[in-house]
Amino acid sequence: MNVLLFVVPPIAGFLIGYLTNVLAIKMLFRPLIEIRFLKIRLPFTPGILPRQRKKLAVNIGEMVERELLTADVLRKRLANIDLEHFTCIVTDFMRRDDIRMELESKGRMFLRNTMLKLNTVQRFLLSAGQYDQTLEDKMPEIIDDLVNNLENLLKQEDIRKKLLAAADNQVENILSSIDIKTLVSDRIDSLDMLRVERIILDVLSNQLKWVEFFGGVIGFFIGIFQAGLTYLLR
């Protein structure tokens, strides 16, 4: 009997502590929706993160805006940026297929709007000579020339420095126009909770396993204390 007295409570305490922490971690994410019984919402449904996702998204957005993407952080980044790397980023972006298609579309739209501003005689002369159609057909070549000229321009170190200086002066305006807090919070709020759960568990899997284990360890020592107390009070 004395052996069972000192064996059962620690084992039971370990199991209770371990399973309690496992359940607590699961309740961070599950259930994903509220559960009702007789039109009464059951407690702890939905899970903590699904229930507080909007507030969590806003808090993360505020933290990113306040601590991570600040004017000072961007200025330091601009001050340390590799000018050659900067040129490659810009030109690679301009050469992306989707960007080129967008530029060609905008170019054709600009051409048509310009034609509409001409008088009847001017439009007739351009149409008769098919200059308008020629320009539309040559729009890909025009965009190629634009990108090549931009690349040659950015290869000039003084131009790159002036661009970076101009960007540095406009950091606050750029950040205010982007609205980092809303952008980040909306993005997080739109994430599927199963994906959020998978991301968090992938990152914190080892740490969470230790949390579960230490819950068992604490329960184990509580069981020992309870067994000792029971033995002394017999």
LINZIUR-V711180 format. One record per helix or strand of 2 or more residues. SS is the DSSP state (H for helix, E for strand). FROM is the first residue (numbers start at 0). TO is the last residue. If there is no record, write none. Layout:
SS;FROM;TO
SS;FROM;TO
//
This chain:
H;1;28
E;35;36
E;39;40
H;47;50
H;52;67
H;70;78
H;82;93
H;96;115
H;119;127
H;130;136
H;138;153
H;156;168
H;170;177
H;179;188
H;192;232
//
